[in-house]
Amino acid sequence: MHLSFKRILLLQIGLICFMLVKAQIKSGPMLGSKTMREVAVWVQTEHAQEIIFQYKAIDKRSKWVHLSASTDEKEAFTHTFIAKNLNPGTKYAYSVFVKEDEANAIKGEFSTQTLWQHRSQPPDFSFAFGSCTYLNDEAYDRPGEPYGKGTAIFNSIVKKAPDFMLWLGDNIYLREADLMSASGINYRYTHMKSHPSLQNLWKQMHHYAIWDDHDYGPNDANRSFINKEESLRAFNRFWANPKQIPTNVQGITTMFSYNDLDFILLDNRYNRSPNERKNTQRQILGEAQIEWLIDALVSSKASFKIVALGGQFLSPSAVYENHATFPEERTKLLQLIEDEGIKNLIFLSGDRHKTELSKLIIDDGIAIYDYTSSPLTSTAYNTIDEGNTLRVKGTHISTQNFGMIEVNGPFSERKLILKAFDESGNLIWQHHIHKQ
């Protein structure tokens, strides 16, 4: 009996040690931005650890490249590795583990973008997107019915196997207790990034993100938010976006290319004037960001230009935080787009807790679209009678959903297939857009 008890005790101790080791990787790894020569891989540990990241091309001749980094409390125990000197159009195997614990490595694969220019037609690809991810946290949530409505949607996204996912803001929902401290903001990001329902999603595709008010600060937050620099540091700490543009445009604004499409990620909070201000130039994006945006759009040779923005842009309904509540800036931006003859422009927006596609025809028959996609897990609202006269018929959704865009066809006849899926992955509607 004594020996049996001793064996059981040793087995229990061993099991506890194994569980502690497994728990040392808290979140991720998450695949971040990728180019033809580099790929970002993000990870978070439970506490201060030395992490090993190794990768190799999937062929018998390649050797493992080893990188190491130490996580610390200042950076919320996160680190973003950059796999460098990669070959275009190549698949790589990788593993991430705590030093001296390779037996419990988390393994996966990533690939680089294809060098297709001057060689072939651009590759077909697809990407998913959505906004408003509320993950319940009872100790800090408001009393009453839970605002988060379940997480099965993330597995549905994985099953669609997009090449990457674009998070359109309200990704974490800072609570009142989080707002005024670095530890509070880091806690809220950690709560989201470490959620069990998201771990497979982080590994299966690459991820890019923008923010809206609930990632940046309090509800309807603007440039006056006192802790916005800490919010910016946390955003960069927990997402593996391309670096922000090195100009006088402050905030999260950046840009990346994926095959023959350009993606511009805008900041609708950092420079936003208060809704209540009267004696000031009312703005959401601000002069510097608009000028850079138009420069980028005019310079782009992409088949389509995708502009991601936290709030709904095209809808003329001046409600809540639609861009129409700042009519001068909305009119100015649309006029600049028209004056410059910018074609093949698609806005992707979030915020609204409903989904709909808006379409505006400007001079020379140029079409501008705004695909508003929301919510992923938050409570949804039916606003079909809101007055969006630009809504494409049959595209309003008032339940949890996500969007996808498939990009296919030869370069001269490139087309987009816009799709909306319910939380179970069932197709709700689709809309085709052909390159103009």
C-alpha positions as CSV (number, residue, x, y, z in Angstrom):
1,M,0.0,0.0,0.0
2,H,2.8,2.4,0.9
3,L,4.6,1.8,-2.4
4,S,1.3,2.2,-4.4
5,F,0.6,5.5,-2.6
6,K,4.2,6.7,-3.3
7,R,3.8,5.8,-7.0
8,I,0.5,7.6,-7.2
9,L,2.0,10.7,-5.5
10,L,4.9,10.7,-7.9
11,L,2.6,10.4,-10.9
12,Q,0.5,13.3,-9.6
13,I,3.6,15.5,-9.1
14,G,4.8,14.6,-12.6
15,L,1.4,15.5,-14.1
16,I,1.3,18.8,-12.3
17,C,4.9,19.6,-13.5
18,F,3.8,18.6,-17.1
19,M,0.8,20.9,-16.9
20,L,2.9,23.8,-15.6
21,V,5.4,23.4,-18.5
22,K,2.6,23.2,-21.0
23,A,1.1,26.4,-19.6
24,Q,4.3,28.4,-20.0
25,I,3.3,29.4,-23.5
26,K,0.2,31.4,-22.6
27,S,-0.9,32.7,-26.0
28,G,0.0,31.8,-29.6
29,P,2.1,31.4,-31.5
30,M,0.3,33.8,-33.8
31,L,1.3,34.3,-37.4
32,G,1.6,38.0,-38.2
33,S,2.6,40.1,-41.2
34,K,4.4,38.4,-44.0
35,T,6.3,39.4,-47.2
36,M,8.3,37.5,-49.7
37,R,11.4,37.6,-47.4
38,E,10.1,37.9,-43.9
39,V,7.4,36.6,-41.6
40,A,6.4,37.7,-38.1
41,V,5.5,35.2,-35.4
42,W,4.2,36.4,-32.1
43,V,4.0,34.6,-28.8
44,Q,3.2,35.3,-25.1
45,T,4.5,33.3,-22.1
46,E,3.0,32.9,-18.6
47,H,5.9,34.7,-17.0
48,A,9.5,35.7,-17.7
49,Q,11.0,33.0,-19.9
50,E,13.6,32.4,-22.6
51,I,11.8,31.3,-25.7
52,I,13.3,29.5,-28.7
53,F,11.9,30.0,-32.2
54,Q,13.2,27.8,-34.9
55,Y,12.2,27.5,-38.6
56,K,13.3,25.7,-41.8
57,A,12.0,25.3,-45.3
58,I,10.1,22.1,-45.7
59,D,12.6,20.1,-47.7
60,K,15.3,17.6,-46.7
61,R,18.2,19.9,-47.4
62,S,17.3,22.8,-45.2
63,K,18.7,23.4,-41.8
64,W,16.9,24.9,-38.8
65,V,17.4,28.5,-38.1
66,H,17.3,29.2,-34.3
67,L,16.3,32.5,-32.6
68,S,15.9,33.2,-28.9
69,A,14.4,35.9,-26.9
70,S,13.5,36.6,-23.2
71,T,10.1,37.8,-22.2
72,D,9.6,40.2,-19.3
73,E,6.8,41.9,-17.4
74,K,7.4,45.3,-19.1
75,E,6.3,43.9,-22.4
76,A,3.5,41.7,-20.9
77,F,5.7,38.6,-21.5
78,T,5.2,39.0,-25.3
79,H,7.7,38.8,-28.1
80,T,7.5,39.0,-31.9
81,F,10.1,37.0,-33.8
82,I,11.0,37.9,-37.4
83,A,12.0,35.0,-39.6
84,K,14.4,36.7,-42.1
85,N,16.2,35.9,-45.4
86,L,13.3,33.7,-46.5
87,N,12.7,32.6,-50.1
88,P,9.5,33.8,-51.9
89,G,6.7,31.3,-52.4
90,T,8.1,28.8,-49.9
91,K,6.5,26.8,-47.1
92,Y,8.3,26.7,-43.8
93,A,8.0,24.6,-40.7
94,Y,8.5,26.2,-37.3
95,S,8.4,25.4,-33.6
96,V,8.2,27.6,-30.5
97,F,9.2,26.4,-27.0
98,V,10.5,27.5,-23.7
99,K,14.3,26.9,-23.4
100,E,15.2,23.4,-22.4
101,D,11.7,22.1,-23.0
102,E,11.7,21.3,-26.7
103,A,9.6,18.2,-26.0
104,N,6.6,20.5,-25.5
105,A,7.2,22.7,-28.5
106,I,4.2,24.1,-30.3
107,K,4.7,23.4,-34.0
108,G,3.2,24.9,-37.2
109,E,3.8,26.1,-40.7
110,F,3.9,29.4,-42.6
111,S,4.6,30.4,-46.1
112,T,6.0,33.5,-47.8
113,Q,4.3,35.5,-50.5
114,T,4.9,34.5,-54.1
115,L,7.2,36.4,-56.5
116,W,4.7,36.5,-59.3
117,Q,5.5,39.9,-60.9
118,H,6.8,39.7,-64.5
119,R,6.6,35.9,-64.2
120,S,3.0,34.8,-64.0
121,Q,-0.6,35.8,-63.2
122,P,-1.1,36.9,-59.5
123,P,-2.0,34.0,-57.2
124,D,-5.6,33.6,-56.1
125,F,-6.1,34.0,-52.4
126,S,-8.7,34.8,-49.8
127,F,-8.9,36.7,-46.5
128,A,-11.4,36.9,-43.6
129,F,-12.4,39.9,-41.5
130,G,-14.7,41.0,-38.8
131,S,-15.0,43.4,-35.8
132,C,-16.5,43.6,-32.3
133,T,-15.0,40.6,-30.4
134,Y,-16.4,40.7,-26.9
135,L,-15.2,37.8,-24.7
136,N,-17.1,37.7,-21.4
137,D,-15.1,38.3,-18.1
138,E,-17.7,38.3,-15.4
139,A,-15.6,40.0,-12.7
140,Y,-15.3,43.2,-14.9
141,D,-18.4,43.0,-17.1
142,R,-21.5,45.1,-16.5
143,P,-24.2,43.2,-14.6
144,G,-27.0,41.6,-16.5
145,E,-27.2,39.6,-19.7
146,P,-23.7,38.7,-21.0
147,Y,-22.7,40.9,-23.9
148,G,-20.6,38.2,-25.6
149,K,-22.6,35.6,-27.4
150,G,-20.2,32.7,-27.9
151,T,-17.0,31.8,-29.7
152,A,-17.9,29.0,-32.2
153,I,-17.4,31.5,-35.0
154,F,-13.6,31.3,-34.7
155,N,-13.6,27.6,-35.6
156,S,-15.9,28.4,-38.5
157,I,-13.3,30.9,-39.8
158,V,-10.5,28.3,-39.5
159,K,-12.6,25.8,-41.5
160,K,-12.8,28.3,-44.4
161,A,-9.0,28.3,-44.5
162,P,-8.3,32.0,-45.6
163,D,-4.8,33.1,-46.1
164,F,-5.1,35.8,-43.4
165,M,-7.5,37.6,-41.2
166,L,-8.0,41.3,-40.8
167,W,-9.4,42.4,-37.4
168,L,-11.4,45.6,-37.9
169,G,-11.4,47.0,-34.4
170,D,-13.2,46.6,-31.1
171,N,-11.1,43.5,-30.8
172,I,-10.7,43.5,-27.0
173,Y,-13.3,45.8,-25.4
174,L,-11.4,47.6,-22.7
175,R,-13.5,47.7,-19.5
176,E,-13.7,50.6,-17.1
177,A,-11.2,49.0,-14.7
178,D,-8.6,48.6,-17.6
179,L,-8.4,52.1,-19.0
180,M,-6.1,54.1,-16.8
181,S,-3.2,51.7,-16.3
182,A,-0.7,49.8,-18.5
183,S,-1.4,46.6,-16.4
184,G,-5.1,47.0,-17.0
185,I,-4.7,47.3,-20.8
186,N,-2.2,44.5,-20.9
187,Y,-4.6,42.3,-18.9
188,R,-7.5,43.0,-21.4
189,Y,-5.3,42.1,-24.4
190,T,-4.0,39.0,-22.6
191,H,-7.6,37.9,-21.8
192,M,-8.4,38.1,-25.5
193,K,-5.2,36.7,-27.0
194,S,-5.0,33.8,-24.6
195,H,-8.6,32.7,-25.0
196,P,-8.8,28.9,-25.7
197,S,-11.2,29.5,-28.6
198,L,-8.6,31.6,-30.5
199,Q,-5.4,29.5,-30.2
200,N,-6.0,27.4,-33.3
201,L,-7.0,30.5,-35.3
202,W,-3.7,32.3,-34.4
203,K,-1.7,29.4,-35.8
204,Q,-3.7,28.6,-39.0
205,M,-3.5,32.0,-40.8
206,H,-1.7,35.3,-40.6
207,H,-3.3,38.3,-38.8
208,Y,-3.4,42.0,-39.2
209,A,-5.4,44.5,-37.1
210,I,-6.7,48.0,-36.7
211,W,-8.4,49.5,-33.7
212,D,-11.6,51.3,-32.8
213,D,-12.7,53.0,-29.6
214,H,-12.9,49.9,-27.4
215,D,-9.2,49.0,-28.2
216,Y,-8.0,52.5,-27.8
217,G,-9.9,53.8,-24.8
218,P,-13.4,54.5,-23.4
219,N,-16.6,54.4,-25.5
220,D,-16.5,57.0,-28.4
221,A,-12.9,57.9,-27.4
222,N,-11.1,60.7,-29.1
223,R,-7.7,62.4,-29.2
224,S,-8.1,63.7,-25.7
225,F,-7.8,60.3,-24.1
226,I,-5.0,60.7,-21.5
227,N,-3.7,57.1,-21.8
228,K,-3.6,56.8,-25.6
229,E,0.2,56.4,-25.7
230,E,-0.1,53.4,-23.5
231,S,-2.9,52.0,-25.7
232,L,-0.6,52.5,-28.7
233,R,2.2,50.6,-27.1
234,A,-0.1,47.8,-26.1
235,F,-1.5,47.6,-29.7
236,N,2.0,47.2,-31.1
237,R,2.9,44.8,-28.3
238,F,0.1,42.4,-29.0
239,W,-0.3,42.6,-32.8
240,A,2.4,41.8,-35.3
241,N,1.4,44.4,-38.0
242,P,3.9,46.0,-40.4
243,K,5.6,49.0,-38.8
244,Q,3.6,52.2,-38.7
245,I,4.3,54.7,-41.4
246,P,7.4,56.9,-40.6
247,T,5.6,60.3,-41.2
248,N,3.8,62.9,-39.2
249,V,0.8,60.7,-39.2
250,Q,0.5,59.5,-35.6
251,G,-1.3,56.4,-34.4
252,I,-1.5,52.8,-35.9
253,T,-1.7,53.8,-39.6
254,T,0.2,51.4,-41.9
255,M,0.0,49.6,-45.2
256,F,0.9,46.2,-46.7
257,S,0.6,44.5,-50.0
258,Y,-0.6,40.9,-50.5
259,N,-0.1,39.6,-54.0
260,D,-1.7,42.2,-56.3
261,L,-3.8,44.0,-53.6
262,D,-2.8,46.9,-51.4
263,F,-4.2,47.1,-47.9
264,I,-4.2,50.5,-46.1
265,L,-4.9,50.3,-42.3
266,L,-6.2,53.7,-41.0
267,D,-6.5,55.1,-37.5
268,N,-9.9,56.7,-36.6
269,R,-9.1,57.5,-33.0
270,Y,-5.7,59.0,-32.3
271,N,-6.4,62.3,-34.1
272,R,-10.2,62.3,-33.8
273,S,-11.7,65.5,-32.4
274,P,-14.4,65.3,-29.7
275,N,-17.9,64.9,-31.0
276,E,-18.9,67.8,-28.7
277,R,-16.4,70.4,-30.0
278,K,-17.8,73.4,-31.8
279,N,-14.9,75.8,-32.2
280,T,-12.4,73.5,-34.0
281,Q,-11.9,71.7,-37.3
282,R,-13.9,68.6,-36.7
283,Q,-12.0,65.5,-37.9
284,I,-11.7,61.8,-37.6
285,L,-8.6,61.1,-39.7
286,G,-7.1,64.5,-39.8
287,E,-5.3,66.4,-42.6
288,A,-2.0,64.6,-42.4
289,Q,-3.5,61.1,-42.6
290,I,-5.9,62.1,-45.4
291,E,-3.0,63.5,-47.5
292,W,-0.9,60.4,-46.9
293,L,-3.9,58.2,-47.8
294,I,-4.6,59.9,-51.1
295,D,-0.8,59.8,-51.9
296,A,-0.8,56.1,-51.2
297,L,-4.0,55.4,-53.3
298,V,-2.8,57.5,-56.3
299,S,0.6,55.7,-56.2
300,S,-0.9,52.2,-55.9
301,K,-0.7,49.9,-58.9
302,A,-2.8,47.3,-57.2
303,S,-5.7,45.6,-58.8
304,F,-7.8,46.7,-55.8
305,K,-7.1,49.0,-52.9
306,I,-8.5,47.9,-49.6
307,V,-8.9,50.6,-46.9
308,A,-9.6,49.3,-43.4
309,L,-11.3,51.8,-41.1
310,G,-12.8,51.3,-37.6
311,G,-16.1,53.1,-38.3
312,Q,-18.6,53.0,-41.2
313,F,-17.5,55.4,-44.0
314,L,-19.9,55.4,-46.9
315,S,-23.3,55.4,-45.2
316,P,-24.9,58.9,-45.4
317,S,-26.9,58.1,-42.2
318,A,-25.4,60.6,-39.6
319,V,-25.9,58.3,-36.6
320,Y,-23.7,57.0,-33.8
321,E,-20.1,57.3,-35.0
322,N,-20.6,57.0,-38.7
323,H,-18.3,59.2,-40.8
324,A,-21.4,61.0,-41.8
325,T,-21.5,62.6,-38.4
326,F,-18.3,64.5,-39.5
327,P,-19.8,65.5,-42.9
328,E,-17.0,68.0,-43.9
329,E,-14.3,65.4,-43.7
330,R,-16.4,62.7,-45.4
331,T,-17.3,65.1,-48.2
332,K,-13.6,66.2,-48.6
333,L,-12.3,62.6,-48.8
334,L,-14.9,61.6,-51.3
335,Q,-14.2,64.7,-53.4
336,L,-10.4,63.9,-53.4
337,I,-11.1,60.3,-54.5
338,E,-13.3,61.6,-57.3
339,D,-10.8,64.3,-58.4
340,E,-8.0,61.9,-58.5
341,G,-10.0,59.3,-60.4
342,I,-9.2,56.5,-57.9
343,K,-10.7,53.2,-59.1
344,N,-11.1,49.8,-57.5
345,L,-11.4,51.1,-54.0
346,I,-13.1,49.0,-51.2
347,F,-13.5,50.2,-47.6
348,L,-13.7,47.6,-44.9
349,S,-15.3,48.9,-41.7
350,G,-16.6,47.6,-38.4
351,D,-18.1,49.1,-35.2
352,R,-21.8,48.9,-36.0
353,H,-22.9,45.5,-34.6
354,K,-24.5,44.8,-37.9
355,T,-23.2,44.0,-41.4
356,E,-24.1,45.6,-44.7
357,L,-22.5,46.5,-48.0
358,S,-22.7,50.1,-49.3
359,K,-22.0,51.2,-52.8
360,L,-21.5,54.8,-54.2
361,I,-21.1,55.7,-57.9
362,I,-19.1,58.8,-58.6
363,D,-17.9,60.5,-61.8
364,D,-17.1,58.3,-64.8
365,G,-19.0,55.4,-63.3
366,I,-16.4,54.7,-60.7
367,A,-17.8,52.6,-57.9
368,I,-16.7,52.8,-54.2
369,Y,-17.7,50.1,-51.8
370,D,-17.9,49.9,-48.0
371,Y,-18.2,46.4,-46.5
372,T,-19.2,46.9,-42.9
373,S,-18.7,43.6,-41.0
374,S,-19.8,43.2,-37.4
375,P,-20.1,41.6,-34.9
376,L,-18.0,38.5,-34.4
377,T,-19.1,37.7,-30.9
378,S,-20.7,40.8,-29.4
379,T,-24.4,41.5,-29.2
380,A,-25.9,42.4,-32.6
381,Y,-28.5,45.0,-33.5
382,N,-31.1,45.3,-36.3
383,T,-30.8,48.8,-37.9
384,I,-32.2,48.0,-41.3
385,D,-34.5,51.1,-41.0
386,E,-31.6,53.5,-40.2
387,G,-31.6,55.2,-43.5
388,N,-28.5,54.0,-45.4
389,T,-29.6,54.8,-48.9
390,L,-26.4,53.4,-50.3
391,R,-27.0,49.9,-48.9
392,V,-26.8,47.1,-51.4
393,K,-30.2,45.3,-51.2
394,G,-30.1,42.0,-49.2
395,T,-26.8,42.6,-47.4
396,H,-28.1,43.7,-44.0
397,I,-27.3,41.2,-41.2
398,S,-28.2,41.5,-37.6
399,T,-26.6,38.4,-36.1
400,Q,-23.0,37.3,-35.4
401,N,-21.1,36.9,-38.6
402,F,-17.8,37.2,-40.4
403,G,-16.8,38.3,-43.9
404,M,-14.5,36.9,-46.5
405,I,-13.2,38.1,-49.8
406,E,-11.9,35.7,-52.5
407,V,-9.5,37.2,-55.1
408,N,-9.2,35.5,-58.4
409,G,-8.8,35.8,-62.1
410,P,-6.0,37.0,-64.4
411,F,-4.5,40.4,-63.6
412,S,-6.4,42.2,-66.4
413,E,-9.7,40.6,-65.3
414,R,-9.2,40.4,-61.6
415,K,-12.3,40.1,-59.5
416,L,-13.4,40.0,-55.9
417,I,-16.1,37.8,-54.4
418,L,-17.4,39.4,-51.2
419,K,-19.1,36.9,-48.9
420,A,-20.8,37.0,-45.5
421,F,-21.1,33.9,-43.3
422,D,-23.0,33.2,-40.1
423,E,-21.3,32.0,-37.0
424,S,-21.7,28.4,-38.1
425,G,-20.0,29.1,-41.5
426,N,-23.1,29.1,-43.6
427,L,-23.2,31.5,-46.5
428,I,-25.6,34.4,-46.1
429,W,-24.9,36.5,-49.2
430,Q,-22.2,37.1,-51.8
431,H,-21.4,40.0,-54.2
432,H,-19.1,40.1,-57.2
433,I,-16.9,43.1,-58.0
434,H,-14.9,43.2,-61.2
435,K,-11.8,45.3,-61.7
436,Q,-12.6,48.6,-63.4
